[in-house]
Amino acid sequence: MVSAAVLHLWVLAWLASVLAAEDDYHLVIAPQSPVVQIGSNLTAICMINNTTEVTADDLYWKLSEIIPKEHYIKINSSALNVTVTIRSEKSEWLFCSCKTESHYVVLNRGKFTHGIWLRKGYRPEKPKNLSCIAVQESDTISSNIKCQWEAVGHQTEAVPTNYTLFIRQTGDKIYTASILGPVNKTTVDLNLFPHHMELEIWVVAQNELGKEESEHLIKLANCFVKTKPPSVAVISEAVFPTSLVMSWNSSIDKSYLETIYEIRFCPLGSQKWFYVPLADTSRYIQSFRLQNLQPDTVYVTQVRCKYNNNNKHCGYWSDWSSNVTERTPEDLPKSKPDVWIITSEEGLNKRQIEFICKDPEFSNGRIRRFNITIEKQKDSIRNGTWEIIPVNRSLTDGSSSKKQITPLKTITLDDEESVTVYVTAINSVGASPQAKLIISRKTREPPAVEKTEVQSHNGQLFLSWKPPNRTVSEYVVEWVSDGERNWQRENGKTNYTAIKVPSQGPIVNLSGDPGCYTAKLEWDEIPLIKRRGFITNYTIYYRSGTETRGITVPANTTSYTLTSLSRNTKYDIWIKASTIRGSVNGSNHSFTTLKYAPGEIEGIVVGVSLGFLFVVLMTMLLCFCKKDVIKDNFWPQIPNPGDSTIGNWSPDYPLKAEAPRENCLSGISVLNVDVCDAKCVFEEDKASLPLKKDKYLSEEHSSGIGGSSCMSSPRQSVSDSDEGGDMADTTASTIQYSSVVASSGYKGQNPSSLPQQSIFSRSESTQPLLDCEENHDTMVQEGSRQCFLRQPCFTHNAGNENATDSNDFNPLEMEQQEVLDFCPLEEDTEHTAPADCQSDDWIPAPVSSYMPQLGGYRPQ
């Protein structure tokens, strides 16, 4: 340990010396700007650099205050070490200063003080309780997985802890998301939720002092799913008055994940839920029958679901479905009506008795009437007839949860008379068992109880009494509250009871339909008999998902409008009524806010329609203003052929075309030159050849464009005048061509027996010559011995009167005999030359293809 500490000091000293060499300060501290862990020890060293004014004995350390010398270690005369324990969380400076007051030190005080900024923090601790969830959106599970964890330990602003969530999918594909503390939750997008695949999820907490990794969650992806609640429907069946049939549709397709269900139900207005055992619904089912219910009772039912897996820690339960209420069918009353009397004096030796009745405890339906018969017993003679007492009540008043008191009949009895009363209650199914009440002679009435005491305890009223000295079958406790008479029966063996005043909370309902962000609630006041005191206030609770909010309103309020709700969201609401001694919750009610406010869809449609109409009108206006531009771009004006000046392109072409004559070749200009002397032309006067070539091309080998060969006027020959070059310049923009057609057969072929003559065939093309054709003589001058001359081989001239008339030529045969004879530069012994040429100077030119677009021949 000692050697390690010494090594550490020497490393710090070396580091300080390196820093001193690079700085102009006389005091330098190492390490520079460290990150230190709170609760740990920091060791720093101060080195004296490039001065003998001070020594290590002249130095001192200061943090928030001067550090005592017992924390110093003198390494040598120029280095002083200090070790301090970091306790506070606030970042601060650690200074090394000099206490010598020499002139040099005073003048250079800044060079004799050096400090480092201590950034303090905590080492991250292992995150705990990592949990992740993927909720259902629309008909599928969202690709976003939301995770949260417990961030253990502390962190400072100077050294914050960064949390990175890792999700590894099958195939080593890892998704990450990083956040900066103290936030302890984040979301990762998986692009597509990987059903039936395994996911590995963990969190790494890291800062400059280290890092820690949480436990890894390794589960099937479906174990992180929370689906939407199923949609539930409930029906009743008249033949089964104690059961209801529930059915539901799963919110997600079975191919994604198979779900199990949990069911709960309760009577309307009750806060006590009854749960169906999970063993009965722990499989993929879509219906269930609730049994052993109370007939003619409104039940509230709910269902929730989660991923079906044998591991109970796999998957999340969905929210409970919306409340679905249904009333069970009526059944025969299972209990007797509760009959009692109100007695008053009616003159001498007479009594007035009023018979009143409560509905049977298990009336199993709305009581429609009572049947009553009174039998007088005098001298052991019994007589009496049944009388029907109709009952007019609404459907809700007949609910078994709210028993009604019905006056039946009032009679007058002598004190010595006794009667027996029989009462039955009738609902839509049938009659209840008979209730019997005996009114004895006044002299034989049982004695009243003694020492009655009343006291309150825990919000209830307790009554005690002293039993009489005789056998009692039952006691009837009677009381009046707020002008209403009530009673209850107790066993004859007891001597105390609590007055069972029923208590209930307000039953809340919606006033109209909910909006997107608001919902108006209404509720009735609690009857006085069921308040158990004075109502001090009501508290309205509404819940969406896991978030519950409460609003307190005064006791005289019976309606309230909830605001700031979320659109298209399901809410559960209930109201709690409070007195000074306690409170009770009313029944739950569920509703879902609208996705679109009334008129919102119409507003969107109208807005879009007006926008579209505006665009159409603006487009039409633009088209109207720019109609000329649009017409010129899409429907350009086509010139009238009747106004064409094409006839003016050729100076020799008449403005008015004449009808062409068939098989007519007239006005052909013929070059009067001995074609056999072509070779001599190249050898004797190569300089003049280009000029002559130009003249041939411009004068002799062209004819006026715009008419047929039969209508061309005679052209001047190059041999007749040297002005052909000037004429060529006048037609430079419209180059005209002529081709030579040889009527002689090629290689001994004789396609026609007609007299063979060489003729010109004029081309109407205005395209320029090919480059290779225009530079033909140049290529010859450069030594190409394989090029052919463009001069035609013929001996007949324009003045030859013995020439065959052009009308003797057949145009079809002329097209089939397109063979050119040219004078070669070299001897060719393979072909036979014409009669008027030497065999060593002439060969037939290869058959060429006529190219109308170029207006001439091009060798193949």
ZIWO-V676260 format. One record per pair of residues at least 12 apart in sequence whose C-alpha atoms are under 6 Angstrom apart, sorted by the first residue. I is the first residue (numbers start at 1). J is the second residue. Records with the same first field share a line. If there is no record, write none. Layout:
# ZIWO-V676260
I = J, J
This chain:
# ZIWO-V676260
12 = 30
16 = 29, 30
20 = 49
25 = 111
26 = 48, 49, 111, 112
27 = 47, 48, 49, 112, 114
28 = 46, 47, 114
29 = 45, 46
30 = 44, 45
32 = 116
33 = 116, 117, 118
34 = 118
35 = 119, 120
36 = 120
37 = 120, 121, 122
38 = 86, 87, 121, 122
39 = 86, 87
40 = 85, 86
41 = 84, 85
42 = 83, 84
43 = 82, 83
44 = 81, 82
45 = 80, 81
46 = 79, 80
47 = 78, 79
48 = 78
55 = 77, 78
56 = 77, 78, 79, 80
58 = 98, 99
59 = 97, 98
60 = 96, 97
61 = 95, 96
62 = 94, 95
63 = 94
71 = 83
89 = 120
91 = 118, 119, 120
92 = 117, 118
93 = 116, 117, 118
94 = 115, 116
95 = 114, 115
96 = 113, 114
97 = 113
98 = 112
119 = 158
121 = 156, 159
122 = 155
123 = 209
124 = 211
125 = 152, 153, 212
126 = 212, 213, 214
127 = 150, 151, 152, 214
128 = 149, 150
129 = 149, 150
130 = 148, 149
131 = 147, 148
132 = 146, 147
133 = 145, 146, 224, 225
134 = 224, 225
135 = 225, 226, 227
136 = 227
139 = 252
143 = 189, 190, 191, 192, 193
144 = 188, 189
145 = 187, 188
146 = 186, 187
147 = 185, 186
148 = 184, 185
149 = 184
161 = 181, 206, 207
162 = 179, 180, 181, 205, 206
163 = 178, 179, 204, 205
164 = 177, 178, 203, 204
165 = 177, 203
166 = 201, 202
167 = 200, 201
168 = 199, 200
169 = 199
195 = 221, 222
197 = 220, 221
198 = 219, 220, 221
199 = 218, 219, 220, 221
200 = 217, 218
201 = 216, 217
202 = 214, 216
223 = 314, 315
224 = 315
225 = 315
226 = 316, 318
227 = 318
228 = 251, 318
229 = 304, 318, 319, 321
230 = 249, 250, 251
231 = 248, 249
232 = 247, 248
233 = 246, 247
234 = 246
236 = 328
238 = 329
241 = 295, 328, 329, 330
242 = 291, 292, 293, 294, 295
243 = 290, 291, 293
244 = 289, 290
245 = 288, 289
246 = 287, 288, 289
247 = 286, 287
248 = 286
258 = 307, 308
259 = 284, 306, 307, 308
260 = 282, 283, 284, 305, 306, 308
261 = 281, 304, 305
262 = 303, 304
263 = 275, 276, 302, 303
264 = 301, 302
265 = 300, 301
266 = 299, 300
267 = 298, 299
268 = 298, 299, 300
269 = 587
270 = 587
295 = 328, 329, 330, 331, 364
296 = 327, 328, 329, 330, 364, 365
297 = 327, 328
298 = 326, 327
299 = 325, 326
300 = 324, 325
301 = 323, 324
302 = 320, 321, 323
303 = 320, 321
304 = 318, 320
305 = 317, 318
322 = 590
323 = 590
330 = 364, 365
331 = 364, 429
332 = 429, 430
333 = 362, 363, 364, 432
334 = 362
335 = 360, 362
336 = 360, 432, 433, 434, 435
337 = 358, 359, 360, 435
338 = 357, 358
339 = 356, 357
340 = 355, 356
341 = 354, 355, 356
342 = 354
349 = 414, 415
350 = 413, 414, 415
351 = 412, 413
352 = 411, 412
353 = 410, 411
354 = 409, 410
355 = 408, 409
356 = 406, 407, 408
357 = 405, 406
358 = 404, 405
359 = 403
365 = 427
366 = 398, 427
367 = 426, 427
368 = 391, 426, 427
369 = 389, 390, 391, 426
370 = 388, 389, 424, 425, 426
371 = 387, 388, 389, 423, 424
372 = 386, 387, 422, 423
373 = 385, 386, 387, 421, 422
374 = 420, 421
375 = 419, 420
376 = 419
377 = 418, 419
415 = 441, 442
416 = 441
417 = 441
418 = 439, 440, 441
419 = 438, 439
420 = 437, 438
421 = 436, 437
422 = 435, 436
423 = 435
449 = 468
450 = 466
451 = 465, 466
452 = 464, 465
461 = 498, 499
462 = 497, 498
463 = 496, 497
464 = 495, 496
465 = 495
472 = 492
473 = 492
474 = 490, 491, 492
475 = 489, 490, 492
476 = 488, 489
502 = 530
503 = 530
505 = 577, 584, 585, 586
506 = 586
507 = 523, 586, 587
508 = 522, 523
509 = 521, 522
514 = 593
515 = 593, 594
516 = 567, 593, 594, 597
517 = 563, 564, 565, 566, 567
518 = 562, 563, 565
519 = 561, 562
520 = 560, 561
521 = 559, 560, 561
522 = 558, 559
523 = 558
534 = 579
535 = 555, 578, 579
536 = 555, 578, 579
537 = 553, 554, 555, 578
538 = 552, 553, 555, 576, 577
539 = 551, 552, 575, 576
540 = 575
541 = 573, 574
542 = 572, 573
543 = 571, 572
544 = 571
567 = 593, 594, 595
568 = 593, 594, 595
569 = 592, 593
570 = 591, 592
571 = 590, 591
572 = 589, 590
573 = 588, 589
574 = 586, 587, 588
647 = 706
650 = 704, 705
652 = 704
653 = 704
663 = 807
664 = 710, 807
665 = 709, 710, 806
666 = 710
667 = 712, 713, 714
669 = 715
670 = 797, 798
672 = 797
675 = 793
676 = 837
695 = 724, 725
698 = 728
701 = 737, 738
702 = 736, 737, 738
705 = 764
734 = 766
735 = 766, 768
736 = 766
737 = 763, 855
738 = 761, 762, 763
739 = 760, 761, 856
740 = 759, 760
741 = 758, 759, 760, 818
742 = 758, 819, 820
743 = 756, 757, 758, 817
744 = 756
763 = 855
765 = 855
767 = 854
788 = 824
793 = 821, 822
819 = 847
820 = 845
821 = 844, 845
822 = 845
823 = 842
824 = 842
827 = 840, 841
828 = 840
831 = 843
